[in-house]
């Protein structure tokens, strides 16, 4: 058992993970730091973060310490392993990165969840990571943990979500801009639309509307599943939203008002704190998800161009 997965209790999750790790494969040699991570542990190039094999198109996420890592592996197994899966949970496959088992590095000290790179076919991905839910701590959290979680973002309970990172193409400079937690934590109810959601969408107002409409459609499909599911309560899970900054469609269409859809990516990620539900709707997650949808719906009808550039917003956050 890798050192980051020291046995802490006797339970079904430990037995499952121990069994999976015994038959896990080796981490490929030619892996690098995953450059498209904008939120969570190891974002923006931290060496302890997510790894990537371009040849295989596989992302390797480090399994966290007990019990978080156990919970995440268990959910992927429940959703993607047909022998363990619940038919109701299998619907989540379309909203989660495809699971490809576990692997360990050569030292045997670090283990990883293997999953598809959902951004592999995007030439220049624009990415937004949104942590969803009014509360991000589990019902059994200690007072200390609750205090820590509440201190991370003062508007979490009111807004129901927090933007934790954005990567967006800045047409003014021709470069990708990373908007990190320093800026994201300055977002409040008065500016999260313009300096968060709108900033993520492209500056071309016509295309931004189409992108927003596509996000509304995909997010609404996910919302319908949450409206009927009673199996799981999600805490501190995120939405990974993405689109290609490179628009391969006819440039004339890009500036027009043609009613065509834009391909977008909507995926759920980060499952270290989910809990089995006692038959109740996950209103905590739904509250935030509905608010995210409403902001994208607002953007889908926007007529004013974005008033700020990514560089300008970041600079104002630092001052």
N, C-alpha and C positions, 0 to 999 in steps of 0.2 A: 504494500500500500504506500503510495507516494507520501512524502512528509507533510504536504499541505492538506492531507486527508486523514489526519490522525483520528483513530477511532475514539469517539466521545460517548457513545451509548450503544446499547443493543437494541436495534430496531430493524424493521423491514428495509428501510432505505439503505442502511449500511450494508446489509447482506446483498442487496441488489447491486449497489455500486462496486462492492468488492468482487462480485461475480463478473461484472462487466469489465472491470479493469484487468482481471486475470486473462481475458481474451482480447484485450485492446491491442491495437497495432502500434508500431513505432511512429513517432513524429518524423515526417520527411526531413531530409537534410537541408534542402534549399528553401527554407522558409524565411520570411522577412516580417518586419513590423507592418501590421495592417494600416494602410494610410487613410482608410475611409471611416475610421472610428472617430466620432465627434462628441460622444458622451460616455459616461461610465468610467470604469477602472482602466487606466492606461491610455486614455485619450490623448491625442496630439503627440504620439511618438514615444510614450513611456515604454521603456524596455520590458516592463513587466506586464504589458498589455496583450492585446490580441495579436496573433500571428497569422500569416497568410502564405498559401502556396499558389502562385499564379498559374503554374503548370496544371494543377489539379482543380483550381477554382474552389478551393476549400479554405474556410476560415477556422482558426483554432483558438477557442476561447478558454483561458485558464479556468479550471474548476476551483471555486473558492473554498475556503475552510468550512468545516462543519458548523452549522447544518445547511448553510446556504447552497454550497455546491451540490449536496445530496438532493435538495429540493429541485434544483434546476435540471439535473440529469433525470430525475424521476418524472418530471413533467414531459420532457422530450420523449422519454420512453412510453409514457401513457398515450401521447398523441400519435407517435410514429410507429410504435411496435404493435403490430396487429395482434400478437398473442397476448398482450397486456392491455391493449387499448380499449377505450370506451367509445362507442359509436358516436356519441354526442361530441366528444372531444376531438374526434377525427376531422371534424369540420375546420378545426384550427389549423390544419396542415396548409391551407391556402393563405394563412396569415402569419405563418412562422417560417423561418429559414429551414430548409430541409435538413433533417438530422442524419448524420452519417457515422454515428457511434463515438467511441472514445479512443484516445491515443495517449502515449506517454513519451517523454523525451528520453534521450540516451542515458541520462543520469538516473532515471527512475524516480526523480524527486518531484517532477511536475507532470500533471495530467491535464488533458484538454478535452473539451467537447468539440467535435468536428461537425461543421455545418456548411451548407452551400454559401457562396458569396452571392448574395441577392443583388449586388450592384455590378456584377462582372461584365454585363453586356452594355453598361452605360459608359459612353466615351468620356464624359466629364460630369460625374454625378454631383448634383446639389443635394445636400442631406440636412435633415432636421431631426434631432432626437428630442422627444417630448415624454417626460415622466408623467404618468396619468394617475389620478386619484386624489381625493381631498386629504387623505392621510397616507403616509408611505411606510408606516410601521405596523407590525402585526398586532393582533389583539393581546398576545402574550408578551409584548415588549416591556422591558423594565422602564421605570420612570426616567432613568438616565438616558436610555435609548430614545424614548419619546422626546425628551428635551433636545437631544442632538438633532433628530430628524426635523423637528419644528424650526430649529434655528437655521436650517439650510436655506429655506426660502419662505419669507414671511407671508407671501400671498397664496401659498399652496392650497390652504383650506378654502379660501374664498374663490379662487379661480378654478381650482380642481385639477390643475396640471402645472407643470413647469417646463419651460424650454431649457434643456441642459447643454445644447451645443448645435451649431449650425455651420455648414460648409456651403458657401455660395460663390458663384462666379460674379466678379465685379467687372462689368463691361467697360467701366471708365479706365481701369488699369490693365485689363486683359489677364487678370490673375484670380486664382481662387483665394477666398478670404475665410479664415477660420474664426468663428465667433464663439468664444469659450464661456465658461461659467462666470467669469468676471463681469462680462456684459449681461449675460442671461439673468443673473441675480438682481440686476437693476430694473428688470422689466416689472411693471405693475399693471393694474387694471386699465390705466390710462394710456399706456403705450405698447402693451404686448401685441396688439394687432399690427400697428405700423412698424414697430422696431423688432418684431418677432416673426409673425406669420407673413406679413407683406415683404419683409426683408428676405425671407426664404424664397419667395416666389420671384420670378425673373422681372427685370425692370420694364420689359415690353408689356404694356398694360393689357393688350389683346391676348397675348399668350398667357400672361399671369391669370387672367380670368378663366381661360380654358383649363389651365393646370389646376386652379382652385376647384373648378367644377368636377374634374376627375377625382381629386382628393375627396370631395364631398361624397361622390358616388361610392368609392371604395370604403371610406370610413363608415358610411351608413350601412354597408353590408356587414361590416364587423359589429356595428352597434346592434343590428338585428339579432346577431348571435348572442350578444350579451343580454339582450332583452328577454331571451327565452331560457338561457342556460342557468342552472341552479347548482352546478357541481363544484365550481371553483370561485374563490375570492382572490383577486390579484392585488398585491401590495408592492409598490415601487417598481412595477413593470413599465416598459416604455413603448412608445410608437416610434418606429424608424420610418420616416417619410423621405422619399427621394424621387428625383426626375433627372433627365439628361439635359444639362445646360446647352449641349449642342443640339440644335433643332434641325433635323434632316429634311423637314418638309420644305416646300416651295417658299422662298423668302416672301413672296407676295402674299401667300396665305398667312404667314406669321404675323403680318401687320394688319391683316383683315379681320373681319368679324364672322368668318365662316364657322359654321357649327360643326366642328370636328373635335374629337376627343384627343387628349394628350395622354400618352402612356405614363403612368406613375407607379411607384412602389409604396405599398403600405404593409408593414410587418410589425408584429408584436415581438419584443425581445426582452430579455432580463427577467428570469423567473425564479429568483432565489428566495422570494418571500411569499409565494402563493400558499394558500391554505384550502383544504377541502371545505366546502360550504355545507351548511346545515339545511339546505333546501331553500335558501333565500337568494333573491336577486342581488347581484354585486353592484349596489347603488353607489358605492364609493368610486369605483372605476367608471361607471356609467355617467356620473355627474361630470367628471372631467372630460370624458369622450364626447359627450353632447356639446360641451362648451367649445372644444376644439373644432367640431363640425360646424358650429355656428360661426366661428371666425373665418373658416374657409368659405362658408356660404356667403358671408359678407364680402370676402375678397372676390368671389365669382361674379359679383355685381358691381365691383369697384369701377369708377370712371376716372378717378384722379391718379396720375402717375405717382410712383414712389417718391416721396419728398427728400429722402436721404440716401446716401450710398453706404455700403457696408463699412468702408473705412471711417466715414464720418461718425457712424453710430458707435463703433468700437472706441474711437478717440474720446467721444463724450462720456463713455462709461468709465474710462480710466481717470478722467479729470475729477 
